[in-house]
């Protein structure tokens, strides 16, 4: 009888939206086919255009090979990834802490809501330029600029999750005087996991794109810096080579780190 | 010794319509008493219990604990309130510690729940979840135990076994217990004192000591006499209300005959 009573929806009980898009699903060959078609179209366009600014896929492939073997591709990707990782971690840490705080405290939320809106609408380029001007053309400024760009997004998504925390469990924790740290780890964070995962995914894509701009504007290494060098020398094959390698690396991070984490977090739902 | 003193407790709700639920509750509960708070739905039983448990702070009046500090409290709510993503044992570890696992397992076994340690709450039946909730409350060895309809909607045999278990625990450890129930028989079977919240007034209209020794027998004629006496004073007490409607929600619709 009691079980039949409708429960308030617990955030995170809905299955993750991408559950059906698992790698290795039954339509992998369609994805492969679509890639092949894209490459073919590109090849045809390059043949028709006969222009140095549109190199064919084969030239880009050769460029990847050359840079991998004789160039700084691996180092540049590693440097860029490191910047992505640090900025990403900073933004996730600070953003989710602020998000929980604002989601649980109405007064703070009302006060800081305007700040968050400004942060969300601040052009990335402005933050980058200002950070370089204020903190100098250094690594701290670069990473900080990226983190500042991404934090408001994490705050918004986490705040939404924190607002819909299950009140009955928090009451239970209060009656039993469960220590705060334990409540956070075992009751609050698991409920926020879907929001945190969502902001992690959105954030990763955003972060690496901004990191390239930061590197282009003021760093002596990394993928963004190299792309600027190629631009100066009109080496379009080089630009595309670096871009595709980096996209591949980011997709690997997404598939090998974020998705398994997502599934692990949702394990109790399917048990 | 007075364990808990309530003075002039008033509480009103404005949603959906302004309503004064408690209008001046004065009550002293002695340490070690087993108090049952009875009355049909909507009389503010759960509201009073939430105020005592510290979950409702929007009241007027004072709540005073002996010694000026809140005792170690444990509660069984109307719903089990287990954490769905933690196993049964991890749910129990929330309120105790890892080094008390043996105690937790022993209590689970006493509740007929041996072997459920690694199950998630969603894998258990409603009755089993309620028993886990009771185990969780007893595990903290509470000085003050709050029970809000802990035995609601269990099958009669299991319900009686849980009542006997609660009674046995109380005899052994003597915590102060506040049991909210709509079931007069349950109140008379367990409590050393029965309080009735009046309809409309929002005050305690009956304060009845129960001088029967523990353990009691279900078929004790004196229990029957207590029930009759209470029902005589307030026939509404025999109505089968399940939900206290503390959020202003009406109870569940009754099935058509």
Contacts between the chains, C-beta under 8 A, distances in Angstrom:
chain1	res1	chain2	res2	distance
A	1	B	153	4.2
A	1	B	242	7.8
A	1	B	252	7.7
A	2	B	78	7.6
A	2	B	79	6.8
A	2	B	126	5.8
A	2	B	152	6.2
A	2	B	153	4.7
A	3	B	126	4.3
A	5	B	252	6.8
A	10	B	84	6.9
A	168	B	77	7.3
A	168	B	79	6.7
A	168	B	81	5.3
A	169	B	81	6.3
A	169	B	83	6.1
A	171	B	55	5.2
A	171	B	77	7.9
A	171	B	81	7.6
A	172	B	75	7.4
A	172	B	77	6.9
A	172	B	81	4.4
A	173	B	94	7.7
A	174	B	54	6.7
A	174	B	55	6.5
A	175	B	53	5.2
A	175	B	54	7.1
A	175	B	55	6.7
A	175	B	73	5.7
A	175	B	74	7.2
A	175	B	75	4.6
A	175	B	146	7.4
A	176	B	73	7.4
A	176	B	74	6.4
A	176	B	75	7.4
A	176	B	94	7.4
A	176	B	95	4.6
A	176	B	136	7.8
A	176	B	140	6.4
A	177	B	72	7.8
A	177	B	73	7.3
A	178	B	94	5.6
A	178	B	95	6.3
A	182	B	94	6.5
A	186	B	83	6.8
A	186	B	86	6.3
A	186	B	90	7.4
A	186	B	94	6.1
A	187	B	83	6.0
A	187	B	94	7.7
A	190	B	83	7.9
A	190	B	85	5.0
A	268	B	84	6.5
A	268	B	85	3.9
A	268	B	86	7.8
A	268	B	120	5.3
A	268	B	122	7.7
A	269	B	85	7.8
A	271	B	120	5.2
A	271	B	122	7.8
A	271	B	123	7.0
